[in-house]
Amino acid sequence: PQGVADAADWVFVTVPDDAIPGVVNNVRWRPGQLVLHCSGAGERDLLDAARQAGADTASFHPLFLFAGLPDDAERL
């Protein structure tokens, strides 16, 4: 994981939800880097260790966009 983080400006953390904190807490992040998780159940605070190191953080839930609910287009 550290080699990926060192080489990338954007890092998607795509491990099982309960493994996200362990991965994020064991990598050295840097300012200007973007760290994203893809958990549909977890909040952005799972990436707090990266944020505290100066990285930008976000969550990206691609399946949410394709749920097929009547108001999906409105929420986009």
FENGIKA-V459599 format. One record per backbone hydrogen bond with DSSP energy under -1.0 kcal/mol. CO is the residue of the C=O (numbers start at 0). NH is the residue of the N-H. Records with the same first field share a line. If there is no record, write none. Layout:
CO: NH  NH
This chain:
0: 4
1: 5
2: 6
3: 7
8: 33
10: 35
12: 37
15: 18
16: 19
18: 22
19: 23
20: 24
23: 26
29: 32
32: 55
33: 10
34: 57
35: 12
36: 59
42: 45
43: 46
44: 47
46: 50
47: 51
49: 54
50: 53
53: 31
55: 34
57: 36
60: 63
62: 65
63: 66
68: 71
70: 74
71: 75
